[in-house]
């Protein structure tokens, strides 16, 4: 695993670096291929003491991105929690891949129904929506998103002519997703 650890509003000590590497090393048992991992450790002044230490980990594997974030009063507790969360996400992702590979092909409806009963139901796409969009700035897209009462909004960025998405983050701020071709 290629690991990049950065600190935001804090210095990452050698001891903390070693602890993070050791904990994230646990995830290697689920990952057969080399992956890239980015870890951001941050300290934030908040009213809630239990939210001050933030650990955000993003894993990149063959175009798949797995991300988790945890907050705690203790940095080590946040690291432990984020590793547990990533472990669950990776197992769920791998189980889903295995189910797709083992899906019955042309074996009859009875076998397919039995298999479907044993596994979790796959979420269905229940709606497809088409809409016209005009080129706009991210700030205009945020205004549109708020007017619609949504938590995200797809738009064409007037500066780059690329499709972008603005979204509302859990901390009340906004983010912009700018896709890049791999």
NUGUVO-304440 format. One line per field, with one value per atom (N, C-alpha, C, CB): residue number from 1; residue in three letters; x, y, z. Coordinates in Angstrom, 2 decimals. Glycine has a CB too. Layout:
N
pos <- NUM ...
code <- ALA ...
x <- X ...
y <- Y ...
z <- Z ...
This chain:
182
pos <- 1 1 1 1 2 2 2 2 3 3 3 3 4 4 4 4 5 5 5 5 6 6 6 6 7 7 7 7 8 8 8 8 9 9 9 9 10 10 10 10 11 11 11 11 12 12 12 12 13 13 13 13 14 14 14 14 15 15 15 15 16 16 16 16 17 17 17 17 18 18 18 18 19 19 19 19 20 20 20 20 21 21 21 21 22 22 22 22 23 23 23 23 24 24 24 24 25 25 25 25 26 26 26 26 27 27 27 27 28 28 28 28 29 29 29 29 30 30 30 30 31 31 31 31 32 32 32 32 33 33 33 33 34 34 34 34 35 35 35 35 36 36 36 36 37 37 37 37 38 38 38 38 39 39 39 39 40 40 40 40 41 41 41 41 42 42 42 42 43 43 43 43 44 44 44 44 45 45 45 45 46 46 46 46 47 47 47 47 48 48 48 48 49 49 49 49 50 50 50 50 51 51 51 51 52 52 52 52 53 53 53 53 54 54 54 54 55 55 55 55 56 56 56 56 57 57 57 57 58 58 58 58 59 59 59 59 60 60 60 60 61 61 61 61 62 62 62 62 63 63 63 63 64 64 64 64 65 65 65 65 66 66 66 66 67 67 67 67 68 68 68 68 69 69 69 69 70 70 70 70 71 71 71 71 72 72 72 72 73 73 73 73 74 74 74 74 75 75 75 75 76 76 76 76 77 77 77 77 78 78 78 78 79 79 79 79 80 80 80 80 81 81 81 81 82 82 82 82 83 83 83 83 84 84 84 84 85 85 85 85 86 86 86 86 87 87 87 87 88 88 88 88 89 89 89 89 90 90 90 90 91 91 91 91 92 92 92 92 93 93 93 93 94 94 94 94 95 95 95 95 96 96 96 96 97 97 97 97 98 98 98 98 99 99 99 99 100 100 100 100 101 101 101 101 102 102 102 102 103 103 103 103 104 104 104 104 105 105 105 105 106 106 106 106 107 107 107 107 108 108 108 108 109 109 109 109 110 110 110 110 111 111 111 111 112 112 112 112 113 113 113 113 114 114 114 114 115 115 115 115 116 116 116 116 117 117 117 117 118 118 118 118 119 119 119 119 120 120 120 120 121 121 121 121 122 122 122 122 123 123 123 123 124 124 124 124 125 125 125 125 126 126 126 126 127 127 127 127 128 128 128 128 129 129 129 129 130 130 130 130 131 131 131 131 132 132 132 132 133 133 133 133 134 134 134 134 135 135 135 135 136 136 136 136 137 137 137 137 138 138 138 138 139 139 139 139 140 140 140 140 141 141 141 141 142 142 142 142 143 143 143 143 144 144 144 144 145 145 145 145 146 146 146 146 147 147 147 147 148 148 148 148 149 149 149 149 150 150 150 150 151 151 151 151 152 152 152 152 153 153 153 153 154 154 154 154 155 155 155 155 156 156 156 156 157 157 157 157 158 158 158 158 159 159 159 159 160 160 160 160 161 161 161 161 162 162 162 162 163 163 163 163 164 164 164 164 165 165 165 165 166 166 166 166 167 167 167 167 168 168 168 168 169 169 169 169 170 170 170 170 171 171 171 171 172 172 172 172 173 173 173 173 174 174 174 174 175 175 175 175 176 176 176 176 177 177 177 177 178 178 178 178 179 179 179 179 180 180 180 180 181 181 181 181 182 182 182 182
code <- UNK UNK UNK UNK UNK UNK UNK UNK UNK UNK UNK UNK UNK UNK UNK UNK UNK UNK UNK UNK UNK UNK UNK UNK UNK UNK UNK UNK UNK UNK UNK UNK UNK UNK UNK UNK UNK UNK UNK UNK UNK UNK UNK UNK UNK UNK UNK UNK UNK UNK UNK UNK UNK UNK UNK UNK UNK UNK UNK UNK UNK UNK UNK UNK UNK UNK UNK UNK UNK UNK UNK UNK UNK UNK UNK UNK UNK UNK UNK UNK UNK UNK UNK UNK UNK UNK UNK UNK UNK UNK UNK UNK UNK UNK UNK UNK UNK UNK UNK UNK UNK UNK UNK UNK UNK UNK UNK UNK UNK UNK UNK UNK UNK UNK UNK UNK UNK UNK UNK UNK UNK UNK UNK UNK UNK UNK UNK UNK UNK UNK UNK UNK UNK UNK UNK UNK UNK UNK UNK UNK UNK UNK UNK UNK UNK UNK UNK UNK UNK UNK UNK UNK UNK UNK UNK UNK UNK UNK UNK UNK UNK UNK UNK UNK UNK UNK UNK UNK UNK UNK UNK UNK UNK UNK UNK UNK UNK UNK UNK UNK UNK UNK UNK UNK UNK UNK UNK UNK UNK UNK UNK UNK UNK UNK UNK UNK UNK UNK UNK UNK UNK UNK UNK UNK UNK UNK UNK UNK UNK UNK UNK UNK UNK UNK UNK UNK UNK UNK UNK UNK UNK UNK UNK UNK UNK UNK UNK UNK UNK UNK UNK UNK UNK UNK UNK UNK UNK UNK UNK UNK UNK UNK UNK UNK UNK UNK UNK UNK UNK UNK UNK UNK UNK UNK UNK UNK UNK UNK UNK UNK UNK UNK UNK UNK UNK UNK UNK UNK UNK UNK UNK UNK UNK UNK UNK UNK UNK UNK UNK UNK UNK UNK UNK UNK UNK UNK UNK UNK UNK UNK UNK UNK UNK UNK UNK UNK UNK UNK UNK UNK UNK UNK UNK UNK UNK UNK UNK UNK UNK UNK UNK UNK UNK UNK UNK UNK UNK UNK UNK UNK UNK UNK UNK UNK UNK UNK UNK UNK UNK UNK UNK UNK UNK UNK UNK UNK UNK UNK UNK UNK UNK UNK UNK UNK UNK UNK UNK UNK UNK UNK UNK UNK UNK UNK UNK UNK UNK UNK UNK UNK UNK UNK UNK UNK UNK UNK UNK UNK UNK UNK UNK UNK UNK UNK UNK UNK UNK UNK UNK UNK UNK UNK UNK UNK UNK UNK UNK UNK UNK UNK UNK UNK UNK UNK UNK UNK UNK UNK UNK UNK UNK UNK UNK UNK UNK UNK UNK UNK UNK UNK UNK UNK UNK UNK UNK UNK UNK UNK UNK UNK UNK UNK UNK UNK UNK UNK UNK UNK UNK UNK UNK UNK UNK UNK UNK UNK UNK UNK UNK UNK UNK UNK UNK UNK UNK UNK UNK UNK UNK UNK UNK UNK UNK UNK UNK UNK UNK UNK UNK UNK UNK UNK UNK UNK UNK UNK UNK UNK UNK UNK UNK UNK UNK UNK UNK UNK UNK UNK UNK UNK UNK UNK UNK UNK UNK UNK UNK UNK UNK UNK UNK UNK UNK UNK UNK UNK UNK UNK UNK UNK UNK UNK UNK UNK UNK UNK UNK UNK UNK UNK UNK UNK UNK UNK UNK UNK UNK UNK UNK UNK UNK UNK UNK UNK UNK UNK UNK UNK UNK UNK UNK UNK UNK UNK UNK UNK UNK UNK UNK UNK UNK UNK UNK UNK UNK UNK UNK UNK UNK UNK UNK UNK UNK UNK UNK UNK UNK UNK UNK UNK UNK UNK UNK UNK UNK UNK UNK UNK UNK UNK UNK UNK UNK UNK UNK UNK UNK UNK UNK UNK UNK UNK UNK UNK UNK UNK UNK UNK UNK UNK UNK UNK UNK UNK UNK UNK UNK UNK UNK UNK UNK UNK UNK UNK UNK UNK UNK UNK UNK UNK UNK UNK UNK UNK UNK UNK UNK UNK UNK UNK UNK UNK UNK UNK UNK UNK UNK UNK UNK UNK UNK UNK UNK UNK UNK UNK UNK UNK UNK UNK UNK UNK UNK UNK UNK UNK UNK UNK UNK UNK UNK UNK UNK UNK UNK UNK UNK UNK UNK UNK UNK UNK UNK UNK UNK UNK UNK UNK UNK UNK UNK UNK UNK UNK UNK UNK UNK UNK UNK UNK UNK UNK UNK UNK UNK UNK UNK UNK UNK UNK UNK UNK UNK UNK UNK UNK UNK UNK UNK UNK UNK UNK UNK UNK UNK UNK UNK UNK UNK UNK UNK UNK UNK UNK UNK UNK UNK UNK UNK UNK UNK UNK UNK UNK UNK UNK UNK UNK
x <- 0.85 0.00 0.90 -0.97 0.67 1.37 0.58 1.50 1.24 0.55 1.13 0.66 0.24 0.63 -0.13 0.32 0.61 -0.01 0.31 0.49 -0.73 -0.54 -1.30 -1.01 -0.83 -1.49 -2.04 -0.52 -3.19 -3.82 -4.01 -5.20 -3.42 -3.44 -2.72 -4.88 -1.80 -1.04 0.19 -1.92 1.17 2.35 2.16 3.65 2.46 2.32 3.63 1.95 3.58 4.79 5.16 4.60 6.39 6.85 6.03 8.35 5.71 4.91 3.51 4.82 2.88 1.55 1.62 0.98 2.64 2.83 2.93 4.10 3.73 3.91 2.59 4.99 1.83 0.55 -0.43 -0.04 -0.52 -1.44 -1.05 -1.46 0.25 0.72 0.42 2.22 0.61 0.35 -1.14 0.81 -2.00 -3.44 -3.95 -4.18 -3.50 -3.94 -3.37 -3.56 -2.27 -1.71 -2.67 -0.42 -3.59 -4.62 -5.48 -5.51 -5.64 -6.52 -5.89 -6.87 -4.57 -3.88 -4.41 -2.39 -4.94 -5.44 -6.64 -5.83 -7.35 -8.51 -8.14 -9.59 -6.98 -6.62 -5.50 -6.20 -5.81 -4.81 -3.90 -5.48 -4.42 -3.66 -3.10 -4.54 -2.01 -1.48 -2.46 -0.10 -2.59 -3.49 -2.75 -4.76 -3.35 -2.82 -3.76 -2.67 -3.19 -4.00 -3.52 -3.94 -4.47 -4.16 -4.86 -4.60 -4.07 -4.60 -4.40 -3.89 -5.47 -5.36 -5.78 -6.24 -4.84 -5.10 -5.26 -3.94 -6.30 -6.55 -7.02 -7.59 -6.70 -7.21 -8.03 -6.05 -9.24 -10.14 -10.69 -11.29 -10.70 -11.28 -12.79 -10.72 -13.44 -14.90 -15.41 -15.41 -16.67 -17.29 -17.36 -18.69 -17.63 -17.74 -16.35 -18.69 -15.87 -14.53 -14.40 -14.23 -15.48 -15.46 -15.33 -16.70 -15.30 -15.22 -13.92 -16.41 -12.97 -11.78 -10.74 -11.13 -10.54 -9.55 -10.26 -8.82 -9.78 -10.43 -9.44 -10.98 -9.88 -9.07 -9.88 -8.64 -9.31 -9.98 -9.04 -10.37 -9.53 -8.72 -9.43 -8.47 -8.67 -9.19 -8.31 -9.24 -8.93 -8.22 -8.55 -8.59 -7.53 -7.71 -7.26 -6.91 -8.16 -7.84 -8.50 -8.29 -7.71 -8.22 -9.45 -8.57 -9.41 -10.52 -11.62 -11.10 -11.57 -12.55 -12.00 -12.87 -12.86 -12.47 -13.29 -12.65 -12.61 -13.28 -12.80 -12.97 -13.75 -13.41 -14.14 -13.74 -13.46 -14.09 -13.51 -13.88 -14.33 -13.91 -14.49 -14.36 -13.68 -14.13 -13.62 -13.67 -14.38 -14.02 -14.08 -14.97 -13.15 -13.11 -12.31 -12.50 -12.37 -11.56 -10.11 -12.11 -9.90 -8.57 -8.22 -8.48 -7.04 -6.62 -6.54 -5.27 -6.01 -5.90 -7.28 -5.11 -8.22 -9.58 -10.20 -10.46 -9.93 -10.46 -9.82 -10.20 -8.50 -7.81 -8.42 -6.28 -8.61 -9.20 -10.59 -9.28 -11.39 -12.77 -12.78 -13.55 -11.90 -11.88 -11.39 -11.00 -10.45 -9.97 -11.09 -8.72 -11.84 -12.98 -14.02 -13.63 -14.29 -15.26 -14.78 -15.50 -13.50 -12.95 -12.96 -11.51 -12.67 -12.68 -14.06 -12.29 -15.11 -16.48 -16.80 -17.49 -16.39 -16.66 -15.95 -16.24 -14.70 -13.94 -14.57 -12.46 -14.94 -15.58 -16.89 -15.82 -17.69 -18.96 -18.73 -19.76 -17.72 -17.38 -16.93 -16.27 -16.06 -15.57 -16.68 -14.42 -17.55 -18.69 -19.59 -19.49 -19.81 -20.66 -20.03 -20.89 -18.70 -18.03 -18.14 -16.55 -17.99 -18.08 -19.49 -17.70 -20.50 -21.89 -22.15 -22.87 -21.60 -21.82 -21.16 -21.29 -19.96 -19.25 -19.95 -17.81 -20.57 -21.22 -22.69 -21.08 -23.19 -24.60 -24.94 -24.96 -26.06 -26.43 -26.78 -27.61 -26.27 -26.54 -27.28 -25.23 -28.54 -29.34 -29.60 -28.66 -29.69 -29.92 -31.37 -29.06 -32.21 -33.62 -33.99 -33.94 -35.27 -35.75 -35.69 -37.15 -35.90 -35.93 -34.57 -36.33 -33.49 -32.15 -31.84 -31.10 -32.22 -31.99 -32.74 -32.41 -33.98 -34.75 -34.12 -36.19 -33.62 -32.97 -31.72 -32.63 -30.94 -29.73 -30.07 -28.91 -31.10 -31.51 -31.96 -32.62 -32.61 -33.06 -31.90 -33.99 -30.79 -29.65 -28.79 -28.81 -28.84 -28.02 -28.89 -27.27 -28.23 -28.95 -29.50 -28.04 -30.68 -31.22 -30.37 -32.69 -30.08 -29.33 -30.24 -28.78 -29.75 -30.56 -30.89 -29.84 -32.09 -32.54 -32.50 -33.95 -32.28 -32.44 -33.93 -31.55 -34.56 -36.01 -36.44 -36.62 -35.47 -35.84 -34.64 -36.36 -34.88 -33.88 -34.43 -33.53 -33.63 -34.11 -33.22 -34.15 -33.82 -33.09 -33.45 -33.41 -32.44 -32.71 -31.70 -32.65 -32.10 -31.22 -30.44 -32.02 -29.18 -28.36 -27.57 -27.41 -27.40 -26.64 -25.28 -27.40 -24.27 -22.98 -23.14 -21.92 -22.50 -22.59 -21.38 -23.89 -21.23 -20.14 -20.56 -19.76 -19.60 -19.96 -20.87 -18.71 -20.69 -21.55 -22.98 -21.00 -23.16 -24.51 -25.13 -24.47 -24.31 -24.81 -25.25 -23.72 -24.51 -24.90 -26.25 -23.82 -26.44 -27.72 -28.85 -27.67 -28.62 -29.64 -29.95 -29.18 -28.89 -29.05 -29.91 -27.68 -29.61 -30.36 -31.82 -29.70 -32.03 -33.40 -34.21 -33.39 -33.54 -34.22 -34.36 -33.47 -33.59 -33.64 -32.89 -35.08 -31.92 -31.15 -29.85 -30.87 -29.16 -27.86 -26.72 -27.75 -27.04 -26.03 -26.67 -25.42 -25.83 -26.34 -25.30 -26.70 -25.70 -24.84 -24.94 -25.22 -23.78 -23.80 -22.60 -23.81 -22.63 -21.50 -20.77 -21.96 -19.51 -18.69 -18.37 -17.38 -18.77 -18.60 -17.12 -19.35 -16.24 -14.82 -14.12 -14.13 -14.50 -13.80 -14.62 -13.38 -15.92 -16.86 -16.93 -16.49 -16.56 -16.64 -17.88 -15.37 -18.34 -19.45 -18.88 -20.16 -19.47 -19.07 -20.29 -18.40 -20.04 -21.11 -20.75 -21.33 -21.69 -21.50 -22.34 -21.93 -21.86 -22.59 -22.40 -22.14 -23.36 -23.30 -22.60 -24.73 -21.54 -20.78 -21.46 -19.32 -21.07 -21.64 -21.33 -21.14 -20.22 -19.84 -20.55 -18.35 -21.47 -22.23 -21.60 -22.37 -20.37 -19.71 -20.09 -18.17 -19.48 -19.77 -18.52 -20.39 -18.71 -17.61 -17.95 -17.31 -16.93 -17.11 -16.39 -16.58 -17.07 -16.47 -16.15 -17.42 -14.89 -14.43 -13.86 -13.37 -14.60 -14.13 -12.88 -15.22 -11.99 -10.80 -10.80 -9.49 -10.46 -10.36 -9.10 -10.37 -9.23 -8.09 -7.08 -8.56
y <- -1.17 0.00 1.24 0.00 2.12 3.40 4.34 3.98 4.83 5.61 7.01 4.93 8.00 9.40 10.00 10.19 10.43 10.97 12.46 10.22 13.28 14.72 15.21 15.47 16.33 16.94 18.30 17.07 18.62 19.91 20.56 19.77 21.72 22.43 21.64 22.71 20.77 19.97 19.39 18.85 19.04 18.34 16.86 18.88 16.02 14.57 14.05 13.86 13.59 13.09 11.72 12.99 11.32 10.01 8.89 9.83 9.08 8.10 7.96 8.49 9.09 9.07 8.44 10.49 8.79 8.23 6.71 8.82 6.22 4.77 4.11 4.49 4.74 4.19 4.09 5.07 5.14 5.15 4.07 6.54 3.96 2.94 1.53 3.10 1.33 0.01 -0.34 -0.02 0.60 0.35 0.14 1.51 0.98 0.82 -0.44 2.04 -0.94 -2.19 -3.36 -2.49 -3.25 -4.28 -4.48 -3.91 -3.40 -3.49 -4.28 -2.10 -4.48 -5.21 -6.63 -5.25 -7.23 -8.60 -8.70 -9.12 -7.60 -7.59 -7.15 -6.68 -6.56 -5.95 -6.75 -4.49 -7.37 -8.19 -7.36 -9.28 -6.27 -5.44 -4.23 -4.99 -3.67 -2.47 -1.30 -2.09 -0.55 0.60 1.81 0.33 2.96 4.22 4.69 5.29 5.12 5.60 6.99 4.63 7.89 9.24 9.44 10.33 9.84 10.03 11.50 9.08 12.14 13.51 13.53 14.49 13.95 14.11 15.59 13.49 15.95 17.37 17.62 17.89 18.79 19.27 20.51 19.57 20.55 21.65 22.18 21.21 23.48 24.08 24.11 25.51 23.25 23.20 23.30 21.89 23.62 23.69 22.30 24.32 21.30 19.93 19.31 19.09 19.04 18.48 17.13 18.34 16.38 15.05 15.10 14.29 16.26 16.40 17.07 17.21 17.25 18.05 17.33 18.50 16.06 15.30 14.62 14.23 14.90 14.40 13.55 15.56 12.36 11.48 11.15 10.17 11.47 11.20 10.34 12.54 9.18 8.27 8.03 6.92 8.14 7.88 6.82 9.18 5.71 4.63 4.66 3.25 4.52 4.49 3.12 5.64 2.39 1.05 0.86 -0.05 0.86 0.62 1.47 -0.84 2.74 3.62 3.64 3.21 2.75 2.73 3.56 1.27 4.38 5.22 4.82 6.74 4.53 4.21 5.25 2.74 5.92 7.02 6.89 8.37 7.26 7.27 8.42 5.90 8.96 10.05 9.80 11.44 10.06 9.92 11.09 8.58 11.46 12.55 12.01 13.78 12.49 12.05 13.07 10.63 12.91 13.75 13.29 13.73 12.00 11.41 10.99 10.20 11.36 11.05 9.55 11.70 8.81 7.35 6.69 6.75 7.17 6.62 6.89 7.22 8.07 8.39 7.50 9.88 7.23 6.34 4.94 6.28 4.43 3.10 3.03 2.74 4.05 4.06 4.12 5.25 4.92 5.04 3.74 6.23 3.06 1.78 0.73 1.28 0.72 -0.21 0.08 -0.10 1.35 1.74 1.31 3.26 1.54 1.15 -0.38 1.67 -1.08 -2.54 -3.06 -3.13 -2.49 -2.88 -2.52 -2.20 -1.33 -0.91 -1.80 0.54 -2.16 -3.00 -4.39 -3.10 -4.96 -6.28 -6.25 -6.77 -5.21 -5.09 -4.96 -3.88 -4.18 -4.00 -5.33 -2.94 -6.06 -7.33 -8.37 -7.86 -8.41 -9.34 -9.06 -9.25 -7.81 -7.42 -7.88 -5.90 -7.74 -8.19 -9.70 -7.77 -10.44 -11.89 -12.31 -12.52 -11.67 -12.00 -11.77 -11.17 -10.68 -10.40 -11.44 -9.01 -11.90 -12.91 -14.26 -13.05 -14.57 -15.87 -15.86 -16.30 -14.76 -14.67 -15.75 -13.26 -16.45 -17.51 -16.94 -18.31 -17.58 -17.16 -18.29 -16.78 -18.06 -19.05 -20.32 -19.39 -20.29 -21.51 -21.69 -21.49 -20.85 -20.99 -20.05 -22.42 -19.76 -18.78 -19.30 -18.38 -20.60 -21.14 -20.98 -22.62 -21.29 -21.15 -19.68 -21.78 -18.82 -17.38 -16.85 -16.63 -17.32 -16.85 -17.31 -17.35 -18.57 -19.07 -18.26 -20.56 -17.96 -17.18 -15.78 -17.12 -15.20 -13.86 -13.81 -13.36 -14.89 -14.92 -14.99 -16.09 -15.63 -15.78 -14.53 -16.92 -13.69 -12.49 -11.27 -12.33 -10.18 -8.93 -8.44 -7.85 -7.85 -7.34 -6.16 -6.90 -6.17 -5.07 -3.86 -5.48 -2.68 -1.48 -1.33 -0.22 -0.90 -0.73 0.73 -1.29 0.96 2.31 2.45 2.55 3.32 3.45 4.69 3.48 5.53 6.74 7.25 7.82 7.68 8.35 9.72 7.55 10.72 12.08 12.80 12.85 13.46 14.27 15.72 13.84 16.57 17.99 18.79 18.38 19.98 20.88 21.70 21.79 21.93 22.74 23.74 21.85 24.89 25.94 26.06 27.29 26.49 26.73 27.78 27.19 27.51 28.42 28.24 28.19 29.13 29.05 28.12 30.47 27.63 26.81 27.53 26.36 28.85 29.60 29.67 31.01 29.82 29.81 28.42 30.22 27.37 26.00 25.76 24.98 26.32 26.19 26.87 26.81 28.04 28.74 27.89 30.11 27.28 26.43 25.23 25.96 24.62 23.46 23.83 22.93 24.97 25.41 25.71 26.65 26.31 26.60 25.33 27.41 24.27 22.99 22.19 22.18 22.54 21.80 20.48 21.53 20.37 19.14 19.24 18.85 18.10 18.09 18.07 16.89 17.96 18.02 18.59 16.62 19.05 19.62 19.44 21.13 18.85 18.64 19.84 17.34 20.33 21.50 21.49 22.78 22.36 22.54 23.80 22.66 23.62 24.73 25.64 24.21 26.90 27.83 28.14 29.13 27.96 28.23 27.10 28.48 25.85 24.70 23.92 23.78 24.20 23.45 21.98 23.59 21.63 20.26 20.09 19.88 18.86 18.55 18.48 17.22 19.21 19.22 18.96 20.57 18.65 18.47 19.27 16.95 20.09 20.73 19.93 22.27 19.87 19.14 19.79 17.67 19.53 20.06 19.03 20.40 19.45 18.57 18.48 19.07 17.46 17.28 18.45 15.99 19.15 20.26 21.57 20.47 21.51 22.70 23.47 23.61 23.16 23.81 23.09 23.83 23.50 22.91 22.32 23.94 21.36 20.75 20.75 19.32 20.66 20.57 19.32 21.86 18.48 17.29 17.64 16.04 17.45 17.69 16.39 18.85 15.65 14.36 14.49 13.67 13.51 13.42 12.05 13.67 11.99 10.69 9.99 10.85 8.70 7.92 7.62 6.62
z <- 0.00 0.00 0.00 1.23 -0.96 -0.98 -0.07 -2.44 0.96 1.97 2.03 3.34 1.96 2.06 3.24 0.72 4.25 5.47 5.55 6.75 5.69 5.83 7.06 4.56 7.58 8.72 8.34 9.89 8.86 8.62 9.99 7.83 10.18 11.46 12.55 11.89 12.15 13.11 12.45 13.71 13.24 12.77 13.05 13.44 12.08 12.25 12.82 10.89 14.05 14.71 14.13 16.24 14.37 13.90 14.55 14.20 15.81 16.55 15.95 18.03 15.63 15.01 13.63 14.92 12.86 11.53 11.61 10.87 12.54 12.72 13.10 13.80 14.00 14.45 13.28 15.58 12.48 11.33 10.33 10.65 10.04 9.09 9.59 8.84 10.88 11.47 11.37 12.95 11.72 11.69 10.27 12.34 9.32 7.94 7.30 7.12 7.84 7.36 7.53 8.08 8.49 8.69 7.45 9.88 6.67 5.50 4.36 5.01 4.40 3.33 3.17 3.61 4.23 4.13 3.19 5.51 2.99 2.09 0.68 2.64 0.52 -0.75 -1.41 -0.56 -2.55 -3.23 -4.13 -4.04 -4.64 -5.57 -4.82 -6.76 -5.33 -4.68 -4.83 -5.28 -3.76 -3.78 -3.26 -2.94 -3.51 -3.01 -1.91 -4.15 -0.80 0.32 0.71 1.53 0.87 1.36 2.69 0.33 3.67 5.02 5.39 6.06 5.82 6.30 7.76 5.45 8.59 10.02 10.29 10.90 11.01 11.24 12.66 10.24 13.13 14.41 14.10 15.43 14.64 14.35 15.67 13.39 15.82 17.02 16.88 17.26 17.63 17.61 19.04 16.93 19.16 20.48 21.11 20.40 20.27 20.76 20.81 19.85 22.01 22.20 21.50 23.70 21.42 20.81 19.29 21.18 18.70 17.24 16.79 16.73 17.68 17.35 16.51 18.60 16.70 15.94 14.76 16.84 13.55 12.35 11.57 11.47 11.19 10.36 9.12 11.14 7.97 6.69 5.86 5.94 5.39 4.60 3.27 5.35 2.19 0.85 0.20 -0.02 -0.22 -0.89 -2.37 -0.27 -3.20 -4.65 -5.14 -5.36 -5.81 -6.31 -7.66 -5.31 -8.73 -10.09 -10.42 -10.25 -10.12 -10.45 -9.40 -11.74 -8.43 -7.35 -6.19 -6.89 -5.63 -4.50 -3.30 -4.83 -2.20 -0.94 0.06 -0.45 0.71 1.59 2.91 0.93 3.98 5.30 6.11 6.03 6.99 7.86 9.24 7.31 10.26 11.64 12.45 12.25 13.46 14.38 15.80 14.20 16.61 18.00 18.82 18.12 20.13 21.01 20.98 22.45 20.71 20.69 19.27 21.66 18.80 17.44 17.21 17.14 18.16 18.01 17.93 19.18 18.70 18.63 17.27 19.74 16.71 15.38 14.32 15.04 14.46 13.51 13.60 13.80 14.81 14.99 14.37 16.48 14.60 14.07 12.55 14.65 11.95 10.50 9.86 10.07 10.50 9.96 10.03 10.74 11.13 11.23 10.15 12.63 9.93 8.91 7.52 8.95 7.21 5.92 5.76 5.77 6.83 6.79 6.37 8.16 6.95 6.60 5.15 7.53 4.73 3.35 2.34 3.15 2.62 1.70 1.62 2.14 2.78 2.76 2.00 4.20 2.20 1.49 -0.02 2.01 -0.41 -1.82 -2.44 -1.97 -1.74 -2.27 -2.34 -1.41 -1.33 -1.36 -2.55 -0.06 -2.83 -3.96 -5.27 -3.97 -5.39 -6.60 -6.76 -6.58 -5.67 -5.72 -6.12 -4.36 -5.55 -5.90 -7.37 -5.07 -7.92 -9.34 -10.22 -9.69 -9.82 -10.61 -10.55 -10.13 -9.43 -9.24 -9.62 -7.82 -10.15 -10.49 -11.53 -11.04 -11.35 -12.28 -13.65 -11.74 -14.68 -16.05 -16.75 -16.81 -17.05 -17.79 -17.02 -19.07 -15.71 -14.93 -14.52 -13.70 -14.96 -14.61 -13.48 -14.21 -13.41 -12.44 -11.02 -12.77 -10.79 -9.43 -8.75 -9.46 -9.45 -8.88 -8.64 -9.82 -9.56 -9.41 -8.20 -10.67 -7.99 -6.84 -5.53 -6.92 -5.48 -4.26 -3.96 -4.41 -4.98 -4.79 -4.31 -6.08 -4.87 -4.48 -3.04 -5.39 -2.55 -1.17 -0.20 -0.95 -0.59 0.29 0.40 -0.18 -0.60 -0.59 -0.32 -1.93 0.03 0.25 -1.08 0.89 -1.08 -2.34 -2.83 -2.17 -4.12 -4.73 -4.84 -6.14 -4.54 -4.74 -6.21 -4.21 -6.48 -7.86 -8.26 -8.03 -9.54 -10.08 -10.35 -11.40 -9.60 -9.70 -10.48 -8.33 -10.82 -11.54 -12.33 -10.58 -13.52 -14.33 -14.66 -15.64 -14.45 -14.63 -15.63 -13.29 -16.60 -17.56 -17.32 -19.02 -17.40 -17.21 -18.02 -15.72 -18.39 -19.12 -18.13 -20.10 -18.45 -17.58 -18.42 -16.75 -17.87 -18.53 -17.85 -18.50 -18.58 -17.92 -16.81 -18.95 -15.66 -14.52 -13.63 -13.72 -12.68 -11.72 -10.58 -11.19 -9.82 -8.66 -7.67 -7.96 -7.51 -6.59 -7.09 -6.38 -8.40 -8.96 -8.80 -10.46 -8.96 -8.79 -7.35 -9.19 -6.39 -4.98 -4.76 -4.04 -5.35 -5.22 -5.80 -5.94 -6.97 -7.58 -6.69 -8.98 -6.14 -5.27 -4.05 -4.82 -3.45 -2.28 -2.64 -1.65 -3.81 -4.24 -4.43 -5.53 -4.90 -5.12 -3.83 -6.15 -2.81 -1.55 -1.63 -1.17 -2.55 -2.69 -1.91 -4.17 -1.78 -1.12 -2.13 -0.19 -3.42 -4.47 -5.73 -4.75 -6.65 -7.90 -9.00 -7.73 -10.11 -11.26 -12.18 -12.01 -12.67 -13.53 -14.46 -12.69 -15.46 -16.36 -15.90 -17.87 -15.56 -15.07 -16.25 -14.38 -16.16 -17.29 -17.57 -17.01 -16.59 -16.80 -17.54 -15.47 -17.25 -17.82 -18.84 -16.72 -18.92 -19.76 -19.40 -21.21 -18.16 -17.67 -16.79 -16.88 -16.69 -15.79 -14.38 -16.20 -13.45 -12.04 -11.18 -11.66 -9.92 -8.95 -7.71 -8.60 -7.23 -5.92 -4.93 -5.95 -3.69 -2.67 -1.31 -2.63 -0.44 0.92 1.79 1.47 2.48 3.36 4.73 3.50 5.49 6.82 7.75 7.43 7.50 8.38 8.00 8.33 7.00 6.61 5.47 7.79 5.10 3.97 2.68 4.16 1.58 0.28 -0.34 -0.65 -1.21 -1.96 -3.43 -1.46 -4.27 -5.72 -6.19 -6.45 -6.96 -7.56 -9.02 -7.46 -9.37 -10.73 -11.27 -10.79 -12.08 -12.57 -13.44 -13.37 -13.31 -14.14 -14.79 -13.31 -16.06 -16.73 -16.26 -18.28 -15.98 -15.46 -16.53 -14.84
